[in-house]
């Protein structure tokens, strides 16, 4: 796993590259999971985004990251599987997430992911004025316009990514 300071620096650099202003919201690591964060700090699930790593289950290993609103469920079995071009896919394990991103679940962000990992963003996230996302660590969140997601070189906005 990458050190927290290093991953936060990489995420900050990736955010700066988008040219979109953002704010950092500090949080207790124990409250980093979206539902816990919202309950403790008074935010709504609808204004948060979850970045979920998905892995193929057969053949050569493939990964992607999907961003959906905290109130929505990712459609892994249909939409994501088709986007990945695989017959079976499921959520990546905590170990796979750390190996792939250097980030722990609860802090995963679409910023500073490996370039070969496609990022699929649910169109509903793009309808938000600002979205709260992981910061790369469990000790803070990023509050940013969804435009920053659209500016990621490996990102694609997808209709129907969530249910």
N, C-alpha and C positions, 0 to 999 in steps of 0.2 A: 504494500500500500504506500502511496505517496504521502509525505508529511502534509499536515493541514496547511501550514504556511505556504508551502510550494503549490498546492492545488488551488488555494485561494488566490495566489498571485497569477497563476495561469488563467483562472476564470476571470479575474479582473482585466487581464490583458486582452482576453477574447471579447469581453464586453466593450472595452475601449475601441477595439477594431470595428465594432458595429456602428460606432458614432452615436449611439442612442444613450441619453442620460439614464442613470439608474440610482437607486438608493439601496443601502444595505440595512437590513433589519436584524439586530442581534437577537439570539434566542438561546435558551438553555438546551443543550444537546438532548436531554431527555424528552424535550417537547418538539423535536425536529420533524417527526412524522406529521403529515399535513393536518389530519383531524385533531391531533393533540395541540399543534401550533395554533390552529384556529380557535380552539376552545380556550387555551391559556391566554392568548394575546388579543382576542376579540375580532378576528378576521372571519370572513365567510369562505366556505369551501369553494364557492363559485368564482372567487377572485384569485384563487390559487391554482397553480399548475403542478401536476405530478410528472416527473420525467421517469419513464419506466423502460428499463432495458429488457429486450426480448431476444431470445435465442432460438435458433432452429433446433429441432430434435432428431433429425435424421440427416445422413450424408455429411458433407463438409460443413463445419460450423460457420454459421452466419449470425451476425448480431445487428440490431438496430436500437435506436432510442425513440420513444414515442412520448409526446407531450400532450396531455389531456387535462381538462379542468379537474380540480380536486373533487368535484361533485359527480363526475362522470366515470363510467367504466370503459376501459380500453377493449376494443373488439379484436382480440388476439386471433380467435379461431377463423375469422373470415377476412376482415380488411387487412390486418397486419400480415397474416400468412401470405396473402396474395401479393402485397407490396414487397415482401421478402423473396417471393418466388420459391417458397418451400412447401412441402406437404404437411409438416407439423411444426408448430412453434409454441412456446410458452414463456412465462416470465423467467428471466435469467436468475440463477441462484445468487445469494448474497456474495458468495465466493467469486462467481463469474463477474459480477458487477465490479467488485474491487479489482480483480485482475484486468478487466477491460478498461475501466475508467480511473482507477485510483481513488474512487469515492465510495463512501458508505451509503447504503440505502437510507433515505431520509435527508440526504444532502446532494443527491445526484442532480446535475444540471446539464442542460444541452450545450452550455458554453464550455469550451476546452475539451470536448470529447475528441478521441482520435479521428483524424480526417476520413478514414475509411468506414466509419460508422455513420450510416444515414440517420438523419433526424426527421421523423414524421411528426408534424404539428397538426392537431385537430383544428379545423376551421373555426370551431366555437371559441377556441383560445384567442384567435385573432380578433374576435368581436369585443374583447375586453378593452377597456381604456388602459389599464395596467394589470400586470399579472405578477403574482408572487411565486418565485421559483427557488429551488435549491441553489446554494452558493458553492457547492463543491465540498462543504463540510457540514456537520450537524450543528454548528454553533451560530449560523446566520442564514438569512434568506436574501434573495435579490428581488427588488420591486422595480419592474421595468415595463416599458411599452412592448406589446407583442411584436412591434416592428423589428425589434432586435432579433427575434427568432427568424423572421423572414430574411434577414440579412446574413444569416449563417450560410456559408458556402455549401454545406452538405444537408441543408434543410429543404423540406417540401411540405407545403400546406395541403392537407388531405381532408376532403369531405367524408364524413362517416367513420372517422377513426375511433370515435367513442359511441357508446350507447346511452 
